[in-house]
Amino acid sequence: MFVSAATPIAKSKTAALARILDSLAKGYTRYTCGQVKVSKAVALANKFHRLYGVGCTPAQRVTRKKHGFANALLVMFWPEDAENVEWLMLFTAGSGAESEHLRNITDKPRLNWLGYELVRHAACGKTVWTWKRPKAEMGEHLAFLKDTLAKHHYGAVADALTRIANQPGFHGVREQSWSLCQFARRNGYPGELPFLFYLQKVSHGDKLLLTDAD
């Protein structure tokens, strides 16, 4: 049965970032990224499929691997009413991507995409990847909480903690959110702390059909 080539389009940051984490364990450990205008996004996705097979089926990916070619997938963050699409392409080991300036996910500086930083953490006796807020952003959150708590502006503190709690519930982000909540409590915040949700399994997005024609 013929299966159309396709790649998912993420409407939310959570979906885009989750797809990257899901792919790292499958050997997609090299990357390149960029930005493109919405009007050119479909053409770019088709170009990447033509060059690297980002829309290949699992069976096609097995064949590529047997022949020594790198497999690739394309992550696109394309929210409603966006003017630009943020994209990140991941590759496995193999040949065929020499024209791309690829970095490894273990390289430093760390991958920072859509405002989040890729880091490793220990879980259940093994090391896995997660996302967290960059150090500079955490400093801004702490400075704001410290200032508003000193002025007893507890309504502003409550609003800030709610926004923090509503950010994607990746392990690294949740740990940071919890530390910010505890900072507020230690410094006199008398209100109820927001519930920090664990990230549930999310869809990677709606399918964009691809073609390898020029």
C-alpha atoms as one frame of an Amber mdcrd trajectory, in Angstrom:
protein
   0.000   0.000   0.000   1.329   3.431  -0.941   1.963   5.747   2.020   2.312
   9.474   1.388   5.418  11.161   2.723   4.602  13.508   5.578   6.036  15.365
   8.549   4.142  16.666  11.592   3.667  20.394  12.143   3.744  21.442  15.804
   1.344  24.219  16.775   2.687  24.407  20.341   6.172  24.609  21.807   5.384
  21.576  23.964   4.666  19.422  20.902   7.823  20.569  19.095  10.099  20.122
  22.097   8.559  16.754  23.003   9.225  15.428  19.508  12.902  16.253  19.870
  13.129  14.386  23.189  11.272  11.404  21.703  13.719  11.303  18.793  16.991
  11.522  20.732  16.553   8.029  22.158  16.182   6.714  18.588  19.638   7.910
  17.601  18.811  11.328  16.145  21.691  13.104  17.844  22.957  15.618  15.249
  21.092  18.793  14.410  20.845  22.043  12.521  18.156  24.679  12.854  16.866
  27.941  11.443  13.860  30.104  10.649  11.831  30.584   7.493   8.909  32.768
   6.474   5.538  31.032   6.517   5.180  31.563   2.763   8.321  29.476   2.158
   7.905  26.840   4.869   6.228  24.154   2.756   8.828  24.534   0.009  11.593
  24.191   2.589  10.038  21.043   4.043   9.781  19.533   0.546  13.406  20.459
  -0.132  14.534  18.725   3.043  12.503  15.660   2.111  14.036  15.614  -1.367
  17.557  15.932   0.033  17.345  13.956   3.284  14.077  12.023   3.333  12.512
  13.752   6.347   9.155  12.267   5.364  10.353   8.682   4.916   8.374   5.793
   6.360   9.906   3.528   9.044  10.584   0.871   6.394  12.322   3.394   4.150
  14.439   4.525   7.087  15.561   0.940   7.695  16.653   0.702   4.068  18.542
   3.998   4.243  20.341   2.826   7.378  21.340  -0.474   5.731  22.956   1.521
   2.917  24.873   3.723   5.328  22.768   6.869   4.858  21.789   9.133   7.718
  18.113   9.334   8.511  16.615  12.749   9.148  13.474  14.204  10.626  12.150
  17.728  10.612  10.609  19.498  13.598   8.625  22.628  12.703   7.081  25.015
  15.235   4.295  26.655  13.256   1.724  28.308  15.536  -1.448  29.942  14.308
  -0.951  33.443  12.830   2.837  33.046  12.806   4.898  35.122  10.389   7.899
  32.815  10.646   8.344  29.099  11.234  11.116  27.852  13.511  12.581  24.575
  12.301  15.086  22.051  13.588  16.342  19.053  11.637  17.758  15.998  13.420
  20.035  13.357  11.877  21.233   9.907  12.850  24.760   8.722  12.149  25.497
   8.054   8.485  26.446   9.748   5.247  24.545  12.139   3.023  24.354  15.247
   5.203  27.865  16.554   4.655  26.587  19.837   3.195  24.890  20.721   6.482
  26.784  22.285   9.366  25.650  19.774  11.973  26.211  19.970  15.705  25.925
  17.115  18.171  23.457  17.392  21.025  26.350  16.841  23.454  28.250  19.852
  22.092  28.587  23.088  24.035  27.100  25.589  24.071  24.002  23.474  24.661
  21.122  23.395  22.237  18.793  26.271  23.097  15.593  26.215  21.048  12.254
  27.992  21.456  13.540  29.490  24.690  14.498  26.207  26.373  17.843  24.512
  26.942  18.510  20.811  26.352  20.142  19.087  29.339  20.629  15.599  30.738
  19.386  14.296  34.086  19.396  10.998  35.963  16.132   9.051  36.034  15.499
   5.436  37.133  19.178   4.596  37.057  19.876   6.012  33.618  20.618   9.363
  32.038  17.911  10.931  29.872  17.360  14.256  28.164  15.010  17.020  29.251
  14.413  20.734  28.734  14.911  23.535  31.218  14.777  27.328  31.281  18.098
  29.063  30.552  20.008  30.470  33.520  19.307  34.072  32.487  15.540  33.512
  32.465  15.647  31.892  35.906  17.537  34.911  37.174  14.814  37.191  35.850
  12.092  35.146  37.547  13.952  35.201  40.859  14.604  38.940  40.659  10.924
  39.660  39.951   9.719  37.428  42.788  12.222  38.923  45.221  11.121  42.481
  44.373   7.377  41.818  44.486   7.620  39.762  47.695   9.574  42.546  49.397
   6.741  44.934  48.505   4.067  42.413  49.608   2.484  42.514  46.148   1.106
  39.025  46.558  -1.342  39.317  43.687   1.546  39.897  41.287   3.404  36.980
  42.851   0.382  34.706  42.363   0.097  35.748  38.697   3.824  35.131  38.128
   3.712  31.686  39.734   0.678  30.749  37.640   2.484  31.717  34.425   5.517
  29.750  35.555   3.388  26.686  36.326   1.753  26.849  32.896   5.040  26.490
  31.019   5.751  23.067  29.447   5.938  20.366  32.123   9.228  18.768  31.152
  11.184  17.360  34.091  13.809  20.094  34.038  11.225  22.875  33.780   9.124
  21.371  36.589  12.140  21.221  38.900  12.828  24.883  38.231   9.165  25.804
  38.713   9.140  23.998  42.055  12.266  25.856  43.181  10.645  29.193  42.281
   7.497  28.270  44.206   9.592  27.305  47.226  11.534  30.556  46.961   8.264
  32.454  47.134   7.117  30.430  50.154  10.393  30.911  52.027  10.200  34.642
  51.433   6.756  35.174  52.894   4.258  34.338  50.146   1.078  33.314  52.021
  -1.025  32.232  49.044  -1.712  28.806  47.579   1.007  27.483  45.338  -0.044
  26.413  41.822  -0.161  22.745  40.855   2.737  21.706  38.645   1.545  19.365
  35.920   3.622  16.486  34.605   3.947  16.427  30.839   1.544  13.927  29.338
   2.087  12.183  26.018   1.343  14.774  23.345   0.716  14.615  19.623   3.639
  15.812  17.524   1.233  17.770  15.313  -0.904  17.592  12.198   0.637  15.957
   9.131   2.046  18.060   6.317   2.134  15.979   3.119   5.448  16.169   1.282
   6.696  15.578  -2.239  10.185  14.858  -3.524   9.479  16.536  -6.862  11.436
  19.672  -7.754
